[in-house]
Amino acid sequence: MSFAKYIRIANNTLQEYFVYRVNFFFWRLQVFVSFVIFYSLWHTVGQSRGQVGLYSLPQLYSYFVIGYIVRALVFTTRTADIGGEIQNGNLSTLILKPIGTIQYYFSRDLVDKLFNLSFMLVEFASIIFIFKPELVFPSPKNLFLFIIFILLSIVTFFFYSLSVSFVAFWTDSAWSSRFLLGVVFVTLFSGQYVPIDFLPESLKNILSYTIYPYMYYYPVKVWLGHLSLEESMYRLFIGFVMLLITFFITKFLWSSGKRKYQSYGN
């Protein structure tokens, strides 16, 4: 496939933002306000106790402030659109494009992340200016591992989100499964709002064998230096296994869904 096609995909994706710029503005505002609320909550808890569990105040602040960057890199996606495309029949247009549907949406996702990241940097600077948090910075080794974890998280979440969208092949409502599996489960079980350390030990152990902590919790823990090199490598291995499982589930749902899919013209 020629590189010019990817340029066209990027251009079309960016044009959509400018057409629906009010929606994008309110999306970024919602992300920023939700961060301020939860950061203020944990700031109050930390100030009252001096330390929360394994987290010193700088580590607690870093968990959410650095997590703000992680959320912008990992959880921004265009795959949520696919459920609607399946149910309104527009998926036929995507299938006929001279690029695979999965590759097409991965390209759109990368553009989406870069566009959101540019605005996130402004928001991040505002956070630093307003709250002036004392942050923890990783060693070069941990920074390298953090980057590897983030790359793994980006690809893993893409296939996970894609598989959630493909559920629309078998349901009447594309958004019910998307909201439950793609929003509620990801937000709660990845550790975005509550560090998994604070959950009951039994639930923490169960979550460690699911895909969710590998999208947010473990990358941030690596940044904070809470994981040894041995545990980091172990978590990378498990995360890679999770990625492979998610990839094959996505491919299975896509191939099965296309056989079931029907589109009717006027």
C-alpha positions as CSV (number, residue, x, y, z in Angstrom):
1,M,0.0,0.0,0.0
2,S,1.3,3.4,-0.9
3,F,2.1,6.0,1.7
4,A,-0.2,8.5,0.0
5,K,-3.2,6.5,1.2
6,Y,-2.2,6.9,4.8
7,I,-1.8,10.7,4.2
8,R,-5.3,10.7,2.8
9,I,-6.7,8.9,5.8
10,A,-4.9,11.3,8.2
11,N,-6.2,14.3,6.2
12,N,-9.8,13.0,6.3
13,T,-9.6,12.3,10.0
14,L,-8.3,15.8,10.8
15,Q,-11.0,17.4,8.6
16,E,-13.6,15.6,10.7
17,Y,-12.3,17.3,13.8
18,F,-12.6,20.7,12.3
19,V,-16.2,19.9,11.2
20,Y,-17.1,18.7,14.7
21,R,-14.8,21.0,16.6
22,V,-17.4,21.8,19.3
23,N,-17.8,18.1,20.1
24,F,-14.0,17.8,20.3
25,F,-13.8,20.8,22.6
26,F,-16.3,19.4,25.0
27,W,-14.6,16.0,24.9
28,R,-11.3,17.6,25.9
29,L,-13.1,19.7,28.6
30,Q,-14.7,16.6,30.0
31,V,-11.4,14.8,30.3
32,F,-9.7,17.8,31.9
33,V,-12.6,18.4,34.4
34,S,-12.7,14.7,35.4
35,F,-9.0,14.8,36.1
36,V,-9.3,17.9,38.2
37,I,-12.0,16.3,40.3
38,F,-10.2,13.1,41.0
39,Y,-6.8,14.8,41.4
40,S,-8.4,17.2,44.0
41,L,-10.0,14.2,45.8
42,W,-6.8,12.3,46.1
43,H,-4.8,15.4,46.9
44,T,-7.1,16.0,49.9
45,V,-6.8,12.4,51.0
46,G,-3.0,12.5,50.7
47,Q,-2.7,15.8,52.6
48,S,-4.7,14.5,55.4
49,R,-2.6,11.4,55.8
50,G,0.8,12.3,54.5
51,Q,1.0,8.9,52.7
52,V,-1.6,6.7,51.2
53,G,-0.7,3.0,51.2
54,L,2.5,2.5,49.3
55,Y,2.3,6.0,47.8
56,S,4.1,9.0,49.2
57,L,2.5,12.3,48.2
58,P,4.8,12.9,45.2
59,Q,4.1,9.3,44.0
60,L,0.4,9.8,44.5
61,Y,0.4,13.0,42.5
62,S,2.6,11.4,39.8
63,Y,0.2,8.5,39.6
64,F,-2.6,10.7,38.3
65,V,-0.6,13.5,36.6
66,I,1.6,11.1,34.5
67,G,-1.6,9.0,34.1
68,Y,-3.1,11.9,32.4
69,I,-0.5,11.5,29.6
70,V,-1.1,7.7,29.6
71,R,-4.8,8.2,29.1
72,A,-4.2,10.6,26.1
73,L,-1.9,8.1,24.5
74,V,-3.7,4.9,25.1
75,F,-7.5,5.5,25.5
76,T,-8.2,8.0,22.6
77,T,-9.6,5.9,19.8
78,R,-11.9,6.1,16.7
79,T,-12.9,2.4,16.9
80,A,-16.0,3.4,18.8
81,D,-17.4,4.5,15.5
82,I,-17.4,1.0,14.0
83,G,-20.5,-0.2,15.9
84,G,-22.6,2.5,14.3
85,E,-21.1,1.8,10.9
86,I,-22.1,-1.9,11.3
87,Q,-25.7,-1.2,12.3
88,N,-26.4,1.5,9.7
89,G,-24.9,-0.4,6.9
90,N,-21.9,1.9,6.2
91,L,-19.5,-0.9,6.9
92,S,-19.9,-1.9,3.3
93,T,-18.1,1.2,2.2
94,L,-15.2,0.5,4.5
95,I,-14.9,-3.1,3.3
96,L,-14.6,-1.8,-0.3
97,K,-11.8,0.6,0.5
98,P,-8.3,-0.3,-0.9
99,I,-7.1,-0.9,2.7
100,G,-8.0,-3.4,5.3
101,T,-10.6,-2.2,7.8
102,I,-8.4,-3.0,10.8
103,Q,-5.4,-1.2,9.2
104,Y,-7.7,1.7,8.3
105,Y,-8.9,2.2,11.9
106,F,-5.4,1.8,13.3
107,S,-4.2,4.6,11.0
108,R,-7.1,6.7,12.2
109,D,-6.3,5.9,15.8
110,L,-2.7,7.1,15.4
111,V,-3.9,10.4,14.0
112,D,-6.5,10.7,16.8
113,K,-3.8,10.1,19.4
114,L,-1.5,12.7,17.9
115,F,-4.2,15.3,17.6
116,N,-5.4,14.7,21.2
117,L,-1.8,14.7,22.4
118,S,-1.2,18.1,21.0
119,F,-4.1,19.5,23.1
120,M,-3.2,17.4,26.1
121,L,0.2,19.0,26.3
122,V,-1.4,22.4,26.7
123,E,-3.7,20.9,29.4
124,F,-0.8,19.2,31.0
125,A,1.1,22.5,31.2
126,S,-2.1,24.1,32.8
127,I,-2.2,21.3,35.4
128,I,1.5,21.9,36.3
129,F,0.9,25.7,36.5
130,I,-2.3,25.4,38.6
131,F,-1.6,22.6,41.0
132,K,2.3,22.7,41.0
133,P,2.5,19.0,42.0
134,E,5.7,17.5,43.3
135,L,6.3,14.7,40.8
136,V,8.5,11.6,40.7
137,F,10.7,11.1,37.7
138,P,11.9,7.7,36.6
139,S,15.5,6.4,36.1
140,P,16.6,6.0,32.5
141,K,16.0,2.3,32.8
142,N,12.4,2.8,34.1
143,L,11.8,5.4,31.5
144,F,12.7,3.0,28.8
145,L,10.5,0.3,30.3
146,F,7.7,2.8,30.6
147,I,7.9,3.6,26.9
148,I,7.8,-0.1,26.1
149,F,4.7,-0.6,28.3
150,I,3.0,2.4,26.7
151,L,3.5,1.0,23.2
152,L,2.2,-2.3,24.3
153,S,-0.8,-0.6,26.0
154,I,-1.6,1.4,22.8
155,V,-1.8,-1.7,20.6
156,T,-3.5,-3.8,23.2
157,F,-6.3,-1.3,23.8
158,F,-6.7,-0.8,20.1
159,F,-7.5,-4.5,19.5
160,Y,-9.6,-4.7,22.7
161,S,-11.7,-1.7,21.7
162,L,-12.0,-3.1,18.2
163,S,-13.3,-6.4,19.5
164,V,-15.8,-4.6,21.7
165,S,-17.1,-2.7,18.6
166,F,-17.4,-5.9,16.7
167,V,-19.9,-7.2,19.2
168,A,-22.3,-5.0,17.3
169,F,-22.5,-7.7,14.6
170,W,-24.6,-9.8,17.1
171,T,-26.5,-7.1,19.1
172,D,-29.2,-4.5,18.4
173,S,-27.4,-1.8,20.3
174,A,-23.9,-0.9,19.5
175,W,-23.5,1.5,22.4
176,S,-24.6,-0.6,25.3
177,S,-21.7,-3.0,25.0
178,R,-19.3,-0.2,24.2
179,F,-20.3,1.7,27.3
180,L,-20.0,-1.3,29.6
181,L,-16.9,-3.0,28.2
182,G,-15.2,0.0,26.6
183,V,-15.8,2.7,29.2
184,V,-17.0,1.3,32.6
185,F,-14.7,-1.7,32.8
186,V,-11.7,0.0,31.3
187,T,-12.0,3.0,33.6
188,L,-12.6,1.1,36.8
189,F,-10.4,-1.9,36.3
190,S,-7.4,-0.3,34.7
191,G,-6.7,1.8,37.8
192,Q,-7.4,5.2,36.3
193,Y,-9.4,6.6,39.2
194,V,-8.4,4.3,42.0
195,P,-5.0,2.6,42.2
196,I,-5.4,-1.2,42.1
197,D,-3.3,-1.4,45.3
198,F,-6.2,0.1,47.2
199,L,-8.7,-2.6,46.1
200,P,-9.3,-5.8,48.2
201,E,-6.5,-8.3,47.8
202,S,-8.8,-10.9,46.2
203,L,-10.0,-8.5,43.5
204,K,-6.5,-7.2,42.9
205,N,-5.3,-10.8,42.3
206,I,-8.1,-11.4,39.8
207,L,-7.4,-8.2,37.9
208,S,-3.7,-9.0,37.6
209,Y,-4.8,-11.8,35.2
210,T,-7.0,-9.6,33.1
211,I,-6.1,-7.2,30.3
212,Y,-7.2,-4.0,32.1
213,P,-4.2,-3.2,34.5
214,Y,-1.8,-3.5,31.5
215,M,-3.4,-0.5,29.8
216,Y,-2.8,2.0,32.7
217,Y,-1.8,0.7,36.1
218,Y,1.4,-1.2,35.3
219,P,2.9,1.5,33.0
220,V,2.4,4.1,35.7
221,K,3.8,1.7,38.4
222,V,6.9,1.3,36.2
223,W,7.3,5.1,36.0
224,L,7.0,5.3,39.8
225,G,9.7,2.6,40.3
226,H,7.3,0.3,42.2
227,L,8.2,-2.7,40.0
228,S,11.6,-4.5,40.1
229,L,13.3,-5.3,36.8
230,E,12.3,-8.9,37.2
231,E,8.6,-8.1,37.8
232,S,8.6,-5.5,35.0
233,M,9.8,-8.2,32.6
234,Y,7.3,-10.6,33.9
235,R,4.5,-8.1,33.4
236,L,5.7,-7.3,29.9
237,F,5.6,-11.0,29.1
238,I,2.0,-11.4,30.4
239,G,1.0,-8.2,28.7
240,F,2.3,-9.5,25.4
241,V,0.4,-12.7,25.9
242,M,-2.7,-10.6,26.6
243,L,-2.1,-8.7,23.3
244,L,-1.8,-11.9,21.3
245,I,-5.0,-13.3,22.8
246,T,-6.8,-10.0,22.1
247,F,-5.5,-9.9,18.6
248,F,-6.8,-13.4,17.8
249,I,-10.1,-12.7,19.4
250,T,-10.4,-9.6,17.3
251,K,-9.6,-11.4,14.1
252,F,-12.1,-14.2,14.9
253,L,-14.9,-11.7,15.6
254,W,-14.1,-9.8,12.4
255,S,-14.1,-12.8,10.2
256,S,-17.2,-14.2,11.9
257,G,-19.0,-10.9,11.8
258,K,-18.3,-10.3,8.1
259,R,-20.0,-13.6,7.3
260,K,-23.0,-12.6,9.3
261,Y,-23.1,-8.9,8.1
262,Q,-25.8,-7.9,5.7
263,S,-26.3,-4.5,4.1
264,Y,-29.3,-3.3,2.1
265,G,-29.4,-0.4,-0.3
266,N,-32.3,1.7,-1.3
